[in-house]
């Protein structure tokens, strides 16, 4: 990975409004679709294929988003069908409309095994049990009961729109070669932001569809959740980015949020520096004494966080603290049911 910090280049026009499409590279179109929270939009991709189109990701499961996708299909498909659906990862802005798209075109989705299992859990199963365990987990890390409930109420607001994925699906694995429109794409499975996110690299087109792994203007969330409280996703995330840098040259990056860019290696380096700076801030605070994860929210995140953002923020703080534990710099201890961290 190169260590430069050259400014990113934004050379590709983007759709001005939700439901519009723009050709960002020969045979590759971006669909802009809306989100019901501050991030505001997620990019979906249409790739011209031999007998139709391959679609990458599904958008958030809301009626207005499905209308936007329908409008994009009318503008772009030219009467040809969507013949393949690839889902990068299980988060609802990426997998939410999976069943609807598959039923609409009579196809099965393609995704990694880890993301399929996570999507089925998120989109339909054991919702009340998840709510109870996650609130208990956040509370054990110092989050107030009101804040923990606000996080879960935010996600529950859209629950009625969630639908489980089809029972049949095609497994994507690291290193798979996918032939799309006469071009070979290499599938790279990455970790940290989600269990087994799939990103797509075409050496011939010099393009990387990066999902949420590498974004140009924000850093992807890397969190520890109640279901796997002792995982260490930050190391997995940073290692995955380094692997992407080893595989890819200075490609055109097509991210799920914000705009396409060039400067992959510089951006990966910026993201790594961002996390190292965050770790340094946490260490500096821990030198003052043991602290819970919730203590770091106002230190690491500026402004007022809403219910959507609090859950990601507390999860990311815990991920950084677990990274320090894994590196032998800190340890956790139980203080009457409250998890505290202290320097080792």
One Martini backbone bead per residue (centre of mass of N, CA, C, O) as a GRO file, in nm:
protein
  344
    1UNK     BB    1   0.094   0.037   0.025
    2UNK     BB    2   0.066   0.350  -0.018
    3UNK     BB    3   0.156   0.673   0.161
    4UNK     BB    4  -0.015   0.875   0.039
    5UNK     BB    5  -0.205   1.221   0.033
    6UNK     BB    6  -0.365   1.261  -0.206
    7UNK     BB    7  -0.609   1.390  -0.357
    8UNK     BB    8  -0.904   1.327  -0.456
    9UNK     BB    9  -1.085   1.216  -0.748
   10UNK     BB   10  -1.372   1.372  -0.920
   11UNK     BB   11  -1.486   1.252  -1.251
   12UNK     BB   12  -1.792   1.172  -1.194
   13UNK     BB   13  -2.105   1.181  -1.257
   14UNK     BB   14  -2.416   1.223  -1.082
   15UNK     BB   15  -2.708   1.180  -0.974
   16UNK     BB   16  -2.932   1.429  -0.877
   17UNK     BB   17  -3.164   1.212  -0.834
   18UNK     BB   18  -3.378   1.002  -0.733
   19UNK     BB   19  -3.396   0.751  -0.999
   20UNK     BB   20  -3.144   0.814  -1.135
   21UNK     BB   21  -2.900   0.782  -1.404
   22UNK     BB   22  -2.542   0.698  -1.455
   23UNK     BB   23  -2.265   0.668  -1.653
   24UNK     BB   24  -1.942   0.581  -1.506
   25UNK     BB   25  -1.891   0.340  -1.704
   26UNK     BB   26  -1.873   0.122  -1.933
   27UNK     BB   27  -2.176  -0.043  -1.854
   28UNK     BB   28  -2.206   0.151  -1.589
   29UNK     BB   29  -2.463   0.217  -1.348
   30UNK     BB   30  -2.609   0.464  -1.145
   31UNK     BB   31  -2.821   0.444  -0.856
   32UNK     BB   32  -3.016   0.669  -0.682
   33UNK     BB   33  -3.108   0.627  -0.334
   34UNK     BB   34  -3.293   0.660  -0.059
   35UNK     BB   35  -3.284   0.766   0.294
   36UNK     BB   36  -3.414   0.771   0.647
   37UNK     BB   37  -3.137   0.935   0.691
   38UNK     BB   38  -2.860   1.139   0.701
   39UNK     BB   39  -2.709   1.005   0.455
   40UNK     BB   40  -2.969   0.986   0.218
   41UNK     BB   41  -2.780   0.777   0.032
   42UNK     BB   42  -2.767   0.505  -0.215
   43UNK     BB   43  -2.575   0.302  -0.425
   44UNK     BB   44  -2.648   0.152  -0.727
   45UNK     BB   45  -2.590  -0.119  -0.975
   46UNK     BB   46  -2.554  -0.140  -1.337
   47UNK     BB   47  -2.466  -0.421  -1.550
   48UNK     BB   48  -2.389  -0.508  -1.850
   49UNK     BB   49  -2.501  -0.795  -2.009
   50UNK     BB   50  -2.556  -1.038  -2.230
   51UNK     BB   51  -2.895  -1.088  -2.145
   52UNK     BB   52  -2.870  -0.812  -1.963
   53UNK     BB   53  -2.860  -0.755  -1.605
   54UNK     BB   54  -2.656  -0.650  -1.340
   55UNK     BB   55  -2.718  -0.619  -0.992
   56UNK     BB   56  -2.611  -0.397  -0.719
   57UNK     BB   57  -2.811  -0.395  -0.496
   58UNK     BB   58  -3.139  -0.265  -0.327
   59UNK     BB   59  -3.205  -0.097  -0.096
   60UNK     BB   60  -3.432   0.041   0.096
   61UNK     BB   61  -3.741  -0.081   0.249
   62UNK     BB   62  -3.927   0.127   0.051
   63UNK     BB   63  -4.162   0.240  -0.159
   64UNK     BB   64  -3.997   0.484  -0.281
   65UNK     BB   65  -3.753   0.312  -0.365
   66UNK     BB   66  -3.899   0.126  -0.564
   67UNK     BB   67  -3.978   0.359  -0.749
   68UNK     BB   68  -3.687   0.443  -0.819
   69UNK     BB   69  -3.604   0.174  -0.948
   70UNK     BB   70  -3.817   0.163  -1.166
   71UNK     BB   71  -3.728   0.426  -1.305
   72UNK     BB   72  -3.441   0.325  -1.371
   73UNK     BB   73  -3.520   0.089  -1.548
   74UNK     BB   74  -3.670   0.249  -1.764
   75UNK     BB   75  -3.414   0.427  -1.844
   76UNK     BB   76  -3.188   0.168  -1.885
   77UNK     BB   77  -3.267  -0.135  -1.990
   78UNK     BB   78  -3.419  -0.151  -2.273
   79UNK     BB   79  -3.608  -0.423  -2.202
   80UNK     BB   80  -3.418  -0.568  -2.030
   81UNK     BB   81  -3.325  -0.785  -1.793
   82UNK     BB   82  -3.277  -0.893  -1.475
   83UNK     BB   83  -3.040  -1.175  -1.412
   84UNK     BB   84  -2.874  -1.043  -1.162
   85UNK     BB   85  -2.802  -1.051  -0.798
   86UNK     BB   86  -2.587  -0.852  -0.597
   87UNK     BB   87  -2.477  -0.869  -0.254
   88UNK     BB   88  -2.258  -0.727  -0.045
   89UNK     BB   89  -2.462  -0.684   0.214
   90UNK     BB   90  -2.701  -0.693   0.494
   91UNK     BB   91  -2.779  -0.422   0.502
   92UNK     BB   92  -3.080  -0.259   0.435
   93UNK     BB   93  -2.952  -0.072   0.197
   94UNK     BB   94  -2.867  -0.359   0.039
   95UNK     BB   95  -3.112  -0.596   0.112
   96UNK     BB   96  -3.417  -0.496   0.143
   97UNK     BB   97  -3.518  -0.559  -0.185
   98UNK     BB   98  -3.465  -0.854  -0.264
   99UNK     BB   99  -3.737  -1.003  -0.292
  100UNK     BB  100  -3.864  -0.808  -0.493
  101UNK     BB  101  -3.655  -0.839  -0.722
  102UNK     BB  102  -3.673  -1.149  -0.753
  103UNK     BB  103  -3.978  -1.156  -0.817
  104UNK     BB  104  -3.976  -0.959  -1.059
  105UNK     BB  105  -3.737  -1.155  -1.226
  106UNK     BB  106  -3.683  -1.457  -1.142
  107UNK     BB  107  -3.450  -1.463  -0.913
  108UNK     BB  108  -3.140  -1.511  -0.746
  109UNK     BB  109  -2.930  -1.444  -0.507
  110UNK     BB  110  -2.596  -1.307  -0.447
  111UNK     BB  111  -2.392  -1.424  -0.166
  112UNK     BB  112  -2.261  -1.460   0.118
  113UNK     BB  113  -2.299  -1.659   0.387
  114UNK     BB  114  -2.271  -1.446   0.615
  115UNK     BB  115  -2.478  -1.240   0.489
  116UNK     BB  116  -2.726  -1.419   0.470
  117UNK     BB  117  -2.755  -1.484   0.771
  118UNK     BB  118  -2.773  -1.184   0.864
  119UNK     BB  119  -3.020  -1.105   0.694
  120UNK     BB  120  -3.223  -1.304   0.814
  121UNK     BB  121  -3.200  -1.192   1.101
  122UNK     BB  122  -3.267  -0.889   1.041
  123UNK     BB  123  -3.538  -0.925   0.843
  124UNK     BB  124  -3.711  -1.153   1.060
  125UNK     BB  125  -3.559  -1.265   1.317
  126UNK     BB  126  -3.570  -1.220   1.652
  127UNK     BB  127  -3.637  -0.919   1.732
  128UNK     BB  128  -3.701  -0.909   2.039
  129UNK     BB  129  -3.439  -1.050   2.130
  130UNK     BB  130  -3.247  -0.841   2.015
  131UNK     BB  131  -3.342  -0.599   2.173
  132UNK     BB  132  -3.277  -0.703   2.458
  133UNK     BB  133  -2.970  -0.770   2.415
  134UNK     BB  134  -2.874  -0.489   2.314
  135UNK     BB  135  -2.961  -0.314   2.550
  136UNK     BB  136  -2.798  -0.468   2.762
  137UNK     BB  137  -2.524  -0.420   2.630
  138UNK     BB  138  -2.521  -0.108   2.627
  139UNK     BB  139  -2.563  -0.077   2.934
  140UNK     BB  140  -2.293  -0.228   3.014
  141UNK     BB  141  -2.141   0.034   2.853
  142UNK     BB  142  -2.312   0.306   2.974
  143UNK     BB  143  -2.577   0.337   2.851
  144UNK     BB  144  -2.858   0.475   2.861
  145UNK     BB  145  -3.181   0.382   2.860
  146UNK     BB  146  -3.282   0.603   2.666
  147UNK     BB  147  -3.071   0.566   2.442
  148UNK     BB  148  -3.116   0.263   2.386
  149UNK     BB  149  -3.419   0.292   2.311
  150UNK     BB  150  -3.381   0.494   2.077
  151UNK     BB  151  -3.231   0.307   1.890
  152UNK     BB  152  -3.453   0.086   1.865
  153UNK     BB  153  -3.684   0.270   1.769
  154UNK     BB  154  -3.561   0.350   1.504
  155UNK     BB  155  -3.561   0.060   1.376
  156UNK     BB  156  -3.867  -0.006   1.433
  157UNK     BB  157  -3.997   0.205   1.234
  158UNK     BB  158  -3.924  -0.008   0.968
  159UNK     BB  159  -4.015  -0.311   1.010
  160UNK     BB  160  -4.271  -0.346   0.818
  161UNK     BB  161  -4.065  -0.355   0.552
  162UNK     BB  162  -3.947  -0.617   0.624
  163UNK     BB  163  -3.793  -0.896   0.442
  164UNK     BB  164  -3.713  -1.186   0.373
  165UNK     BB  165  -3.522  -1.385   0.209
  166UNK     BB  166  -3.473  -1.606  -0.002
  167UNK     BB  167  -3.416  -1.948   0.022
  168UNK     BB  168  -3.272  -1.903  -0.242
  169UNK     BB  169  -2.912  -1.914  -0.319
  170UNK     BB  170  -2.593  -1.776  -0.411
  171UNK     BB  171  -2.263  -1.839  -0.352
  172UNK     BB  172  -2.009  -1.628  -0.235
  173UNK     BB  173  -1.650  -1.624  -0.284
  174UNK     BB  174  -1.340  -1.592  -0.241
  175UNK     BB  175  -1.214  -1.554  -0.579
  176UNK     BB  176  -1.429  -1.526  -0.758
  177UNK     BB  177  -1.532  -1.555  -1.100
  178UNK     BB  178  -1.705  -1.308  -1.289
  179UNK     BB  179  -1.918  -1.296  -1.570
  180UNK     BB  180  -1.969  -0.964  -1.718
  181UNK     BB  181  -2.009  -0.875  -2.028
  182UNK     BB  182  -1.713  -1.016  -2.095
  183UNK     BB  183  -1.617  -0.960  -1.797
  184UNK     BB  184  -1.388  -0.997  -1.541
  185UNK     BB  185  -1.460  -1.059  -1.195
  186UNK     BB  186  -1.338  -1.008  -0.873
  187UNK     BB  187  -1.389  -1.153  -0.561
  188UNK     BB  188  -1.386  -0.975  -0.245
  189UNK     BB  189  -1.353  -1.060   0.087
  190UNK     BB  190  -1.459  -0.864   0.363
  191UNK     BB  191  -1.397  -0.710   0.689
  192UNK     BB  192  -1.578  -0.542   0.984
  193UNK     BB  193  -1.843  -0.405   0.883
  194UNK     BB  194  -1.890  -0.703   0.800
  195UNK     BB  195  -1.851  -1.033   0.776
  196UNK     BB  196  -1.882  -1.084   0.418
  197UNK     BB  197  -1.799  -0.871   0.217
  198UNK     BB  198  -1.859  -0.785  -0.129
  199UNK     BB  199  -1.622  -0.713  -0.372
  200UNK     BB  200  -1.550  -0.562  -0.704
  201UNK     BB  201  -1.297  -0.654  -0.953
  202UNK     BB  202  -1.170  -0.490  -1.259
  203UNK     BB  203  -0.890  -0.490  -1.444
  204UNK     BB  204  -0.998  -0.411  -1.725
  205UNK     BB  205  -1.170  -0.153  -1.611
  206UNK     BB  206  -1.055  -0.030  -1.349
  207UNK     BB  207  -1.262  -0.142  -1.112
  208UNK     BB  208  -1.431  -0.069  -0.787
  209UNK     BB  209  -1.675  -0.225  -0.595
  210UNK     BB  210  -1.685  -0.120  -0.246
  211UNK     BB  211  -1.919  -0.049  -0.101
  212UNK     BB  212  -1.849   0.010   0.252
  213UNK     BB  213  -1.533  -0.013   0.281
  214UNK     BB  214  -1.475   0.233   0.067
  215UNK     BB  215  -1.492   0.576   0.140
  216UNK     BB  216  -1.446   0.921   0.067
  217UNK     BB  217  -1.603   1.098   0.332
  218UNK     BB  218  -1.632   0.842   0.508
  219UNK     BB  219  -1.635   0.613   0.769
  220UNK     BB  220  -1.684   0.308   0.830
  221UNK     BB  221  -1.847   0.107   1.027
  222UNK     BB  222  -1.704  -0.038   1.340
  223UNK     BB  223  -1.853  -0.305   1.524
  224UNK     BB  224  -1.983  -0.413   1.831
  225UNK     BB  225  -2.203  -0.675   1.922
  226UNK     BB  226  -2.403  -0.870   2.116
  227UNK     BB  227  -2.365  -1.141   1.950
  228UNK     BB  228  -2.031  -1.043   1.945
  229UNK     BB  229  -1.857  -0.918   2.213
  230UNK     BB  230  -1.538  -1.046   2.137
  231UNK     BB  231  -1.465  -0.912   1.899
  232UNK     BB  232  -1.221  -0.782   1.624
  233UNK     BB  233  -1.296  -0.573   1.366
  234UNK     BB  234  -1.067  -0.367   1.316
  235UNK     BB  235  -0.845  -0.557   1.214
  236UNK     BB  236  -1.012  -0.672   0.981
  237UNK     BB  237  -1.056  -0.406   0.833
  238UNK     BB  238  -0.759  -0.314   0.790
  239UNK     BB  239  -0.667  -0.575   0.648
  240UNK     BB  240  -0.864  -0.555   0.410
  241UNK     BB  241  -0.758  -0.289   0.297
  242UNK     BB  242  -0.471  -0.389   0.240
  243UNK     BB  243  -0.559  -0.606   0.040
  244UNK     BB  244  -0.684  -0.422  -0.167
  245UNK     BB  245  -0.421  -0.263  -0.222
  246UNK     BB  246  -0.265  -0.517  -0.330
  247UNK     BB  247  -0.467  -0.578  -0.573
  248UNK     BB  248  -0.507  -0.275  -0.638
  249UNK     BB  249  -0.495  -0.010  -0.806
  250UNK     BB  250  -0.583   0.298  -0.957
  251UNK     BB  251  -0.891   0.296  -0.936
  252UNK     BB  252  -1.223   0.310  -0.987
  253UNK     BB  253  -1.439   0.405  -0.732
  254UNK     BB  254  -1.751   0.239  -0.627
  255UNK     BB  255  -1.952   0.356  -0.396
  256UNK     BB  256  -2.235   0.351  -0.181
  257UNK     BB  257  -2.124   0.638  -0.091
  258UNK     BB  258  -2.133   0.901  -0.264
  259UNK     BB  259  -1.855   0.926  -0.483
  260UNK     BB  260  -1.664   0.869  -0.725
  261UNK     BB  261  -1.306   0.765  -0.727
  262UNK     BB  262  -0.964   0.863  -0.704
  263UNK     BB  263  -0.742   0.720  -0.451
  264UNK     BB  264  -0.729   0.453  -0.286
  265UNK     BB  265  -0.460   0.454  -0.122
  266UNK     BB  266  -0.503   0.721   0.021
  267UNK     BB  267  -0.772   0.645   0.159
  268UNK     BB  268  -0.672   0.405   0.323
  269UNK     BB  269  -0.467   0.569   0.481
  270UNK     BB  270  -0.665   0.769   0.610
  271UNK     BB  271  -0.831   0.557   0.762
  272UNK     BB  272  -0.602   0.449   0.937
  273UNK     BB  273  -0.532   0.715   1.075
  274UNK     BB  274  -0.804   0.765   1.205
  275UNK     BB  275  -0.789   0.512   1.395
  276UNK     BB  276  -0.525   0.585   1.536
  277UNK     BB  277  -0.630   0.851   1.657
  278UNK     BB  278  -0.859   0.724   1.820
  279UNK     BB  279  -0.683   0.542   1.995
  280UNK     BB  280  -0.516   0.773   2.122
  281UNK     BB  281  -0.754   0.909   2.268
  282UNK     BB  282  -0.829   0.670   2.444
  283UNK     BB  283  -0.560   0.639   2.591
  284UNK     BB  284  -0.554   0.923   2.717
  285UNK     BB  285  -0.812   0.870   2.891
  286UNK     BB  286  -0.714   0.607   3.041
  287UNK     BB  287  -0.490   0.751   3.208
  288UNK     BB  288  -0.720   0.866   3.414
  289UNK     BB  289  -0.887   0.594   3.394
  290UNK     BB  290  -1.145   0.409   3.414
  291UNK     BB  291  -1.382   0.323   3.140
  292UNK     BB  292  -1.650   0.350   2.953
  293UNK     BB  293  -1.768   0.362   2.641
  294UNK     BB  294  -1.974   0.604   2.674
  295UNK     BB  295  -1.762   0.822   2.756
  296UNK     BB  296  -1.656   0.860   2.438
  297UNK     BB  297  -1.872   0.998   2.266
  298UNK     BB  298  -1.802   1.314   2.311
  299UNK     BB  299  -1.497   1.274   2.223
  300UNK     BB  300  -1.543   1.131   1.917
  301UNK     BB  301  -1.831   1.286   1.879
  302UNK     BB  302  -1.985   1.528   1.716
  303UNK     BB  303  -2.253   1.635   1.840
  304UNK     BB  304  -2.576   1.531   1.795
  305UNK     BB  305  -2.709   1.221   1.848
  306UNK     BB  306  -2.902   0.995   1.712
  307UNK     BB  307  -3.049   0.692   1.716
  308UNK     BB  308  -2.887   0.587   1.472
  309UNK     BB  309  -2.592   0.684   1.578
  310UNK     BB  310  -2.549   0.563   1.861
  311UNK     BB  311  -2.516   0.262   1.789
  312UNK     BB  312  -2.261   0.302   1.614
  313UNK     BB  313  -2.085   0.451   1.821
  314UNK     BB  314  -2.071   0.241   2.052
  315UNK     BB  315  -1.965   0.008   1.872
  316UNK     BB  316  -1.699   0.155   1.789
  317UNK     BB  317  -1.576   0.195   2.064
  318UNK     BB  318  -1.563  -0.104   2.140
  319UNK     BB  319  -1.378  -0.185   1.906
  320UNK     BB  320  -1.134  -0.016   2.006
  321UNK     BB  321  -1.110  -0.144   2.285
  322UNK     BB  322  -1.071  -0.437   2.183
  323UNK     BB  323  -0.811  -0.376   2.035
  324UNK     BB  324  -0.645  -0.302   2.287
  325UNK     BB  325  -0.678  -0.576   2.419
  326UNK     BB  326  -0.554  -0.751   2.188
  327UNK     BB  327  -0.271  -0.575   2.213
  328UNK     BB  328  -0.219  -0.532   2.541
  329UNK     BB  329  -0.313  -0.223   2.644
  330UNK     BB  330  -0.577  -0.353   2.765
  331UNK     BB  331  -0.859  -0.399   2.996
  332UNK     BB  332  -1.130  -0.568   3.131
  333UNK     BB  333  -1.402  -0.493   3.370
  334UNK     BB  334  -1.616  -0.566   3.642
  335UNK     BB  335  -1.867  -0.317   3.771
  336UNK     BB  336  -2.155  -0.405   3.861
  337UNK     BB  337  -2.216  -0.467   3.532
  338UNK     BB  338  -1.987  -0.275   3.438
  339UNK     BB  339  -1.790  -0.200   3.169
  340UNK     BB  340  -1.442  -0.164   3.197
  341UNK     BB  341  -1.151   0.027   3.104
  342UNK     BB  342  -0.790  -0.038   3.115
  343UNK     BB  343  -0.477  -0.004   3.145
  344UNK     BB  344  -0.198  -0.244   3.142
   0.00000   0.00000   0.00000
